[in-house]
Amino acid sequence: MFLLRPPSPAQIRAFLNISRSQQPNYPETGWTLDGRLPTWSRQGQHRVRVGQGAACWERARAALEGGTMFQGWVQPLQRAEGYRSGDTVALLVRHFGPFGRGQWGLYSLIANRVLYRIDEPGRFGFGYGTLAGHLVRGEERFLLEQDAAGVVWFELMTFSRAAVPLARLAQPFVQLAQRRGAAHYARMLVQAAGCFKIPPPI
């Protein structure tokens, strides 16, 4: 759902009500849990070092569970801490703008369904999939891992493809937006964890 101005409270309520009743728009739900990727999809993987040590792990875990990666030009429409299976994650994305006093720009409302949650020693995260009405179909897996040396890593794995003919024409833009989103989520999580000021190169 695209808008030229930020949505009103009434528009947000209507969007949330519709989204909660929708189902994923692709059959391979949950495939990212074990790293499987459909042949029809375009895949992506973004991995960054968050820090090291037990304290860093706990801060990074709290940041991911609290959804602190959704800030800046991506904003949650409702509080969804925990990201448990069945939760609906609805986001407001600001693509361009705002311009002028009327906050004109290009915005979109998107919704995803949490398909699984990972909570085990040294691994924490969740995966969600796109719902009916989304311009693309696919999944994203948000995962924290701590290796044997105590280093904490954040990885975003995705698979997707345009869901409607119009979006297929804009596939390069969709891929660019997804890469931008992956880098943004990683940056916000690293900053929230606060294990070091500037993440070192991998």
Secondary structure, DSSP 4 states (H G I P E B T S, - for coil): -EESSPPPHHHHHHHHHHHHH--BSSS-TTGGGGT---TTSEEEEEEEEEEESHHHHHHHHHHHHTTTTS-TTEEESS--TT--TT-EEEEEEEEEEEETTTTEEEEEEEEEEEEEEEEETTEEEEEEEEBTT-SEEEEEEEEEEE-TT-EEEEEEEEEEEE-SHHHHHTHHHHHHHHHHHHHHHHHHHHHHHTS-SSPPP-
